[in-house]
């Protein structure tokens, strides 16, 4: 029965049935095929509604809305100007400024695709105008955009917290050092690439000089409220002023105030279209969350977590090897499934396995999210690749090929995070 359920679920995904409907079909199969199965339709419906009845879940639509407001308000450009001022004249300074911008914007939006769209739409034309290869420029935004789900606040961390019962605040803290480390590795690769392929220093110095002519005070003044946004969001959480959900609501009001009053980059009449976009973005997540909750409870009743645990413990006897196998499995899942359903489905299955090995649930949450972040830039479902491709009209595979060396650095960071728990737990 277990194998049949998963085979039908995979077939539904392959023939392009939406994930939420595929999960719903897989959830009702045991009831249809086995009348003696203890779960009925009423139980599944109650499970779906209880999955949505969650206070932490409210943070997700709020962070989505906040990210869209800041994208429309041009916050990413303000951030990029500051980092260009300080890094622009160095080797690979402009690509490094893009990576740091993705880090900061990820701390605002909590979403990898949103980071790619907001930062890429602004920085890719700038990089190509300065003489950088358009494929390289697109690839670096696509890969660095994955930092948006590792640097707090992170929507996947919220989902993992719901699925595992782990503290969302602790998960946010745990993502800081891994996110910064991956950012530094990507910057190291950018320096290597630019030394190998060269840069048009004349164009770059002219662009940076325009910012220097403004003066540091004016650049910081123009970007102050943009830089302050992640400080306010995370500061509210870690000073105990607000929970992650309340901080998400604060971020929406801050984004509105900054974009409407301070920068005046959006108008009141734009708010309706922004709300519509936020609803279109979040609604699919809502349906996936509801059906995946029902599916995970069916899997629990079918004793899938125990079956997986017994299989792994009977075939693999080394903690190092078991974690490596789980990483490989998650990497494959990240290639074919979106982050939200992957976390909600796999957390109840894999978490009991790693807990028996003594792995901290917070540490495992970081491992899972980093794995799935790599999935954002790996075909065939790499969302970041498709978002970046839509910005430049480049083929997805061309971007993926250029991104491959950066993915190798991402994988190196994953190994370090997996086998050095202190990287995730040092700040907790």
PyMOL commands that set and color helices and strands:
alter all, ss='L'
color gray80, all
select helices_A, chain A and resi 2-14+19-33+41-52+58-72+75-87+93-109+112-129+134-149+155-164+168-197+201-214+216-238+244-262+268-301+304-315+319-336+339-356+361-375+383-392+396-419+422-425
alter helices_A, ss='H'
color red, helices_A
deselect
rebuild
show_as cartoon
